[in-house]
């Protein structure tokens, strides 16, 4: 009887140990899955500051982040933004690039997903991520991903300075091994130790810098970010190569006036005098309102334009000149803007519509008599553009 009781007790103890081990393993796997689902990586071309939603896997990552934000609680939760840039010519340029990347990405999330500046905390790092290169990482977790930043910094420091960073790391690790307590107490300690880590890492990063202090520090917080930096107005100047092919001098300006609408004003001038028998002098303006399917300065657009023109043309024995009113007309157009870099782009447009002109015909001699006055109506192509564009304010 004694031996049987002893065996029963041994089996119970063994079963308890196995259940505890399985429960611990399941908890670790659950925590690991949560951390993976809470980190979102956005890729950037080398040394480019502007966020491109269609670059690499950024579009898919935005969809995953949008789905994850359904559980985001404003005022309680925080998004931790870590920017990396290491492909520019020096540390100062890398710092500025990482800084603007984070601001542009946050501006995108604010404009499209309804977030606020206070929902973010930002860390900018003037070198590549050790595994993924030029990226911005957004972490949706209760702890900021500062440990990785400390490890990246320690790799670029001598042994003495590396030791300083290692002394900081246990502050974060200690938090993860503390016993479970009330949620409010844990949040308060997280904020206190987070401040300690930021204060300790900042002087280490300042020692790494090889240049004088710049306005864009490696560690930037959201208090330094203004709304004007997260959104900008599209302004561009351009010239039409198709008009130049017809020896017509031209210059145009395009300015954004609302979320999807811009206004373009091209000016075309032809001052050519070849001889007494041949001369072409014209002056035309062709304002156009444009509706952009994405936003001004990107992709496809449709336009409505008007044209006003004055002319005085000599050709062989006749001279043609507008009367008391200029050439008038209107039309519609379609176009597409193709980015060629951060500021340069190519624009292609084609339009059709109506034009009416009333003009006098004279003998092409000095003080030549007027022959007649005619009126003509025209239906057809009214606008052809193959333009080189320089864009401002896209950072």
C-alpha positions as CSV (number, residue, x, y, z in Angstrom):
1,X,0.0,0.0,0.0
2,X,2.8,2.4,0.8
3,X,4.6,1.7,-2.4
4,X,1.4,2.2,-4.4
5,X,0.8,5.6,-2.8
6,X,4.4,6.6,-3.5
7,X,4.0,5.7,-7.2
8,X,0.8,7.7,-7.5
9,X,2.4,10.8,-5.9
10,X,5.4,10.4,-8.3
11,X,3.1,10.3,-11.3
12,X,1.2,13.4,-10.2
13,X,4.4,15.4,-9.7
14,X,5.7,14.3,-13.2
15,X,2.4,15.3,-14.8
16,X,2.5,18.7,-13.1
17,X,6.0,19.4,-14.4
18,X,5.1,18.4,-18.0
19,X,2.0,20.7,-17.9
20,X,4.1,23.6,-16.6
21,X,6.7,23.1,-19.4
22,X,4.0,23.0,-22.1
23,X,2.3,26.1,-20.8
24,X,5.6,28.0,-20.7
25,X,6.4,27.0,-24.3
26,X,3.0,28.1,-25.5
27,X,3.3,31.4,-23.8
28,X,6.7,32.1,-25.4
29,X,5.4,31.2,-28.8
30,X,2.4,33.5,-28.4
31,X,4.6,36.4,-27.3
32,X,6.9,35.8,-30.3
33,X,4.0,35.9,-32.7
34,X,2.7,39.1,-31.2
35,X,6.0,40.9,-31.6
36,X,6.3,39.8,-35.2
37,X,2.8,41.1,-36.0
38,X,3.7,44.4,-34.4
39,X,6.7,45.4,-36.5
40,X,6.4,47.0,-39.9
41,X,9.3,47.6,-42.3
42,X,9.2,50.3,-45.0
43,X,11.9,50.4,-47.7
44,X,13.5,53.4,-49.3
45,X,15.8,53.9,-52.4
46,X,19.3,55.0,-51.4
47,X,19.5,58.6,-50.1
48,X,15.8,59.4,-51.1
49,X,13.8,61.2,-48.5
50,X,10.3,61.0,-50.0
51,X,8.1,58.1,-49.0
52,X,7.1,56.0,-52.0
53,X,4.0,53.8,-51.3
54,X,4.6,51.7,-54.4
55,X,8.3,51.0,-53.7
56,X,9.1,47.3,-53.1
57,X,6.7,45.8,-50.5
58,X,5.6,49.2,-49.0
59,X,2.0,48.9,-50.3
60,X,1.5,45.4,-48.7
61,X,3.1,46.7,-45.4
62,X,0.7,49.6,-45.4
63,X,-2.3,47.2,-45.7
64,X,-1.0,45.1,-42.8
65,X,-0.4,48.3,-40.6
66,X,-3.9,49.6,-41.5
67,X,-5.4,46.3,-40.3
68,X,-3.3,46.4,-37.1
69,X,-4.3,50.0,-36.3
70,X,-7.9,48.9,-35.9
71,X,-6.9,48.0,-32.3
72,X,-4.9,51.2,-31.8
73,X,-6.1,53.2,-28.8
74,X,-5.4,56.9,-29.1
75,X,-3.9,58.4,-25.9
76,X,-2.8,55.0,-24.6
77,X,-0.9,53.2,-27.4
78,X,2.3,54.5,-29.1
79,X,3.9,53.8,-32.5
80,X,7.7,53.7,-32.3
81,X,9.4,55.0,-35.5
82,X,13.0,54.1,-36.2
83,X,14.7,55.6,-39.3
84,X,17.9,54.2,-40.9
85,X,20.0,55.9,-43.6
86,X,23.6,55.0,-44.5
87,X,24.0,55.4,-48.3
88,X,24.6,59.2,-48.4
89,X,28.0,60.8,-48.6
90,X,28.4,61.7,-44.9
91,X,26.8,61.3,-41.5
92,X,25.2,64.7,-41.6
93,X,23.4,63.9,-44.8
94,X,22.4,60.5,-43.4
95,X,20.9,62.1,-40.3
96,X,18.9,64.6,-42.4
97,X,17.7,61.8,-44.7
98,X,16.6,59.5,-41.8
99,X,14.9,62.5,-40.1
100,X,12.9,63.5,-43.2
101,X,12.0,59.9,-44.0
102,X,10.4,59.4,-40.6
103,X,8.5,62.8,-40.9
104,X,7.2,62.0,-44.4
105,X,6.0,58.5,-43.3
106,X,4.3,59.9,-40.2
107,X,2.7,62.6,-42.4
108,X,1.3,59.9,-44.7
109,X,-0.1,58.0,-41.7
110,X,-1.6,61.2,-40.2
111,X,-3.2,62.3,-43.5
112,X,-4.6,58.8,-44.5
113,X,-5.1,56.9,-41.3
114,X,-6.2,59.7,-38.9
115,X,-3.2,59.4,-36.5
116,X,-1.7,62.4,-34.5
117,X,1.8,63.6,-33.9
118,X,1.5,62.7,-30.2
119,X,0.9,59.0,-31.2
120,X,4.6,58.7,-32.3
121,X,8.0,58.5,-30.8
122,X,11.0,58.7,-33.2
123,X,14.6,57.6,-33.3
124,X,16.8,58.5,-36.3
125,X,20.0,56.6,-36.9
126,X,22.8,57.8,-39.4
127,X,23.7,54.3,-40.7
128,X,22.1,51.3,-42.4
129,X,20.0,48.7,-40.6
130,X,22.5,45.7,-40.3
131,X,20.1,43.3,-42.1
132,X,17.7,45.4,-44.2
133,X,19.7,48.6,-45.2
134,X,17.8,51.9,-45.8
135,X,14.5,51.4,-44.0
136,X,12.0,53.0,-41.5
137,X,10.7,50.5,-38.9
138,X,7.4,51.1,-37.1
139,X,6.8,49.1,-34.0
140,X,3.4,48.6,-32.5
141,X,4.3,47.5,-29.0
142,X,4.4,48.6,-25.3
143,X,8.2,48.9,-25.4
144,X,10.2,51.0,-27.9
145,X,12.7,49.1,-30.1
146,X,15.7,50.9,-28.6
147,X,17.8,47.8,-27.9
148,X,18.5,47.3,-31.6
149,X,19.6,50.9,-31.9
150,X,22.1,50.4,-29.0
151,X,23.5,47.3,-30.6
152,X,23.9,49.1,-33.9
153,X,25.7,52.0,-32.2
154,X,28.0,49.6,-30.2
155,X,29.2,48.0,-33.5
156,X,30.7,51.3,-34.7
157,X,32.4,52.2,-31.3
158,X,35.8,51.2,-29.9
159,X,35.9,48.7,-27.0
160,X,35.8,51.3,-24.3
161,X,32.7,53.0,-25.7
162,X,31.0,49.7,-26.5
163,X,31.2,48.9,-22.8
164,X,29.1,52.0,-22.0
165,X,26.3,50.8,-24.3
166,X,26.3,47.4,-22.8
167,X,25.8,48.9,-19.3
168,X,22.6,50.5,-20.6
169,X,21.0,47.3,-22.1
170,X,20.1,45.6,-18.8
171,X,17.7,48.5,-18.1
172,X,15.4,47.2,-20.8
173,X,16.0,43.5,-20.1
174,X,15.3,43.9,-16.4
175,X,11.8,45.2,-17.3
176,X,11.0,42.0,-19.3
177,X,11.8,39.7,-16.3
178,X,9.8,41.6,-13.6
179,X,6.8,39.8,-12.1
180,X,3.3,40.6,-13.3
181,X,1.8,43.7,-11.7
182,X,-1.0,46.2,-12.2
183,X,-1.1,47.6,-15.8
184,X,-0.9,51.2,-14.6
185,X,2.3,50.5,-12.5
186,X,4.0,48.8,-15.5
187,X,3.2,51.7,-17.8
188,X,4.7,54.2,-15.4
189,X,7.9,52.2,-15.0
190,X,8.1,51.8,-18.8
191,X,8.0,55.6,-19.3
192,X,10.6,56.2,-16.6
193,X,13.1,53.6,-17.9
194,X,12.5,54.6,-21.5
195,X,13.6,58.1,-20.6
196,X,16.7,56.7,-18.9
197,X,17.7,54.7,-22.0
198,X,17.2,57.7,-24.3
199,X,19.3,59.9,-22.1
200,X,22.1,57.3,-21.9
201,X,22.2,56.5,-25.6
202,X,22.2,60.1,-26.8
203,X,25.7,61.0,-25.4
204,X,27.1,57.8,-26.8
205,X,25.8,58.7,-30.3
206,X,27.2,62.2,-29.9
207,X,30.7,60.8,-29.4
208,X,30.4,58.8,-32.6
209,X,29.7,62.0,-34.6
210,X,32.6,63.3,-36.7
211,X,31.1,66.7,-37.5
212,X,29.9,69.7,-35.5
213,X,26.4,69.8,-34.1
214,X,23.7,70.0,-36.8
215,X,20.1,71.1,-36.4
216,X,19.0,67.6,-37.2
217,X,20.2,65.5,-34.3
218,X,20.5,61.6,-34.4
219,X,17.8,61.4,-31.7
220,X,14.8,63.5,-32.7
221,X,11.5,63.6,-31.0
222,X,8.0,64.5,-32.2
223,X,8.1,67.9,-30.5
224,X,10.5,69.1,-33.2
225,X,8.2,68.0,-36.1
226,X,5.8,70.6,-37.4
227,X,2.7,69.9,-39.6
228,X,4.3,71.9,-42.4
229,X,7.0,69.3,-42.7
230,X,4.6,66.4,-43.1
231,X,2.6,68.0,-45.9
232,X,3.7,70.2,-48.8
233,X,2.1,72.0,-51.7
234,X,3.0,71.0,-55.2
235,X,4.6,73.8,-57.2
236,X,6.4,73.2,-60.5
237,X,7.9,75.1,-63.5
238,X,8.1,73.5,-66.9
239,X,8.8,74.0,-70.6
240,X,7.2,72.3,-73.6
241,X,9.7,70.6,-75.9
242,X,7.0,70.1,-78.6
243,X,6.5,73.9,-78.7
244,X,10.3,74.5,-78.9
245,X,10.3,72.1,-81.9
246,X,8.0,74.7,-83.6
247,X,10.4,77.5,-82.6
248,X,7.9,78.8,-80.0
249,X,9.5,80.1,-76.8
250,X,7.5,78.9,-73.8
251,X,7.4,78.6,-70.0
252,X,4.7,77.4,-67.6
253,X,3.9,77.3,-63.9
254,X,1.7,74.7,-62.1
255,X,0.5,75.3,-58.6
256,X,-1.6,73.1,-56.3
257,X,-4.8,74.8,-55.0
258,X,-6.6,71.8,-53.3
259,X,-6.1,68.2,-52.5
260,X,-6.6,67.0,-56.1
261,X,-6.6,70.2,-58.1
262,X,-3.8,72.3,-59.6
263,X,-3.8,75.3,-62.0
264,X,-1.3,75.6,-64.8
265,X,-0.5,78.8,-66.7
266,X,1.7,78.4,-69.9
267,X,2.9,81.4,-71.8
268,X,4.0,81.0,-75.5
269,X,5.8,83.6,-77.5
270,X,7.0,83.6,-81.1
271,X,9.0,86.8,-82.1
272,X,10.6,85.7,-85.4
273,X,11.3,88.1,-88.2
274,X,13.0,86.4,-91.2
275,X,12.5,88.9,-94.0
276,X,10.0,91.4,-95.4
277,X,8.2,88.5,-96.9
278,X,8.3,86.1,-93.9
279,X,7.7,86.9,-90.3
280,X,5.8,85.2,-87.4
281,X,4.9,87.1,-84.3
282,X,2.5,85.5,-81.8
283,X,1.7,85.7,-78.1
284,X,-0.6,83.1,-76.5
285,X,-1.7,82.1,-73.0
286,X,-3.5,78.8,-72.3
287,X,-4.5,78.4,-68.6
288,X,-5.7,75.0,-67.5
289,X,-7.4,73.6,-64.4
290,X,-6.3,70.0,-63.6
291,X,-7.8,67.2,-61.6
292,X,-5.2,64.6,-60.4
293,X,-6.4,61.1,-59.7
294,X,-3.8,60.6,-56.9
295,X,-2.5,64.0,-55.8
296,X,-1.0,67.0,-57.7
297,X,2.4,66.1,-59.1
298,X,1.8,62.4,-59.3
299,X,0.4,60.2,-62.1
300,X,-2.7,60.7,-64.3
301,X,-4.7,63.9,-64.6
302,X,-7.6,65.4,-66.6
303,X,-7.8,69.1,-67.5
304,X,-10.0,71.9,-68.9
305,X,-8.2,74.7,-70.7
306,X,-8.9,78.0,-72.5
307,X,-6.7,79.7,-75.0
308,X,-6.2,83.4,-75.9
309,X,-3.9,84.5,-78.7
310,X,-2.7,87.5,-80.7
311,X,-0.9,87.2,-84.0
312,X,0.7,89.1,-86.9
313,X,2.0,86.8,-89.7
314,X,3.6,87.7,-93.0
315,X,3.7,85.1,-95.6
316,X,4.7,85.8,-99.3
317,X,2.2,88.4,-100.7
318,X,-0.2,88.5,-97.7
319,X,-0.2,89.6,-94.1
320,X,-2.6,88.2,-91.5
321,X,-3.5,90.0,-88.3
322,X,-6.1,89.6,-85.5
323,X,-8.8,92.2,-85.4
324,X,-10.1,94.1,-82.3
325,X,-10.4,90.8,-80.4
326,X,-7.9,87.9,-80.1
327,X,-8.2,84.3,-80.9
328,X,-10.4,82.6,-78.3
329,X,-11.3,79.0,-77.5
330,X,-11.4,76.1,-75.0
331,X,-10.9,72.4,-74.7
332,X,-10.3,69.3,-72.5
333,X,-7.1,67.3,-72.1
334,X,-5.5,64.2,-70.5
335,X,-2.0,63.9,-69.2
336,X,0.5,61.9,-67.2
337,X,3.4,63.0,-65.1
338,X,6.4,60.6,-65.0
339,X,8.9,61.1,-62.1
340,X,12.6,61.1,-63.2
341,X,14.1,61.8,-59.8
342,X,13.4,63.7,-56.5
343,X,12.6,66.9,-58.3
344,X,12.7,66.3,-62.1
345,X,9.9,64.8,-64.1
346,X,8.5,64.4,-67.6
347,X,4.9,65.4,-68.5
348,X,2.9,64.2,-71.5
349,X,-0.4,65.8,-72.4
350,X,-2.9,65.9,-75.3
351,X,-6.0,68.1,-75.6
352,X,-8.7,68.8,-78.1
353,X,-11.4,71.5,-78.4
354,X,-12.7,74.6,-80.2
355,X,-11.1,77.9,-81.4
356,X,-12.6,80.9,-83.1
357,X,-10.6,83.7,-84.7
358,X,-11.5,86.8,-86.7
359,X,-8.6,88.3,-88.7
360,X,-7.8,90.8,-91.4
361,X,-5.9,90.1,-94.6
362,X,-3.5,92.8,-96.0
363,X,-1.2,93.1,-98.9
364,X,2.3,92.3,-97.6
365,X,3.8,95.7,-98.4
366,X,4.4,98.9,-96.5
367,X,1.0,100.3,-95.5
368,X,-0.6,97.6,-97.6
369,X,-4.4,97.9,-98.1
370,X,-6.7,95.5,-96.3
371,X,-8.1,92.9,-98.7
372,X,-10.9,91.4,-96.5
373,X,-11.9,90.3,-93.0
374,X,-12.6,86.6,-92.2
375,X,-13.9,84.5,-89.3
376,X,-12.9,80.9,-88.9
377,X,-14.0,78.2,-86.5
378,X,-11.7,75.3,-85.7
379,X,-12.4,71.9,-84.0
380,X,-9.5,69.6,-83.4
381,X,-6.2,69.3,-81.4
382,X,-5.7,72.3,-79.3
383,X,-2.9,71.2,-76.9
384,X,0.2,68.9,-77.3
385,X,2.8,68.7,-74.6
386,X,6.0,66.9,-74.0
387,X,7.4,68.8,-71.1
388,X,10.4,68.8,-68.8
389,X,9.2,69.6,-65.3
390,X,11.1,70.8,-62.1
391,X,9.1,70.2,-58.9
392,X,9.4,72.1,-55.6
393,X,8.4,71.3,-52.1
394,X,8.2,67.5,-52.4
395,X,10.2,66.7,-49.2
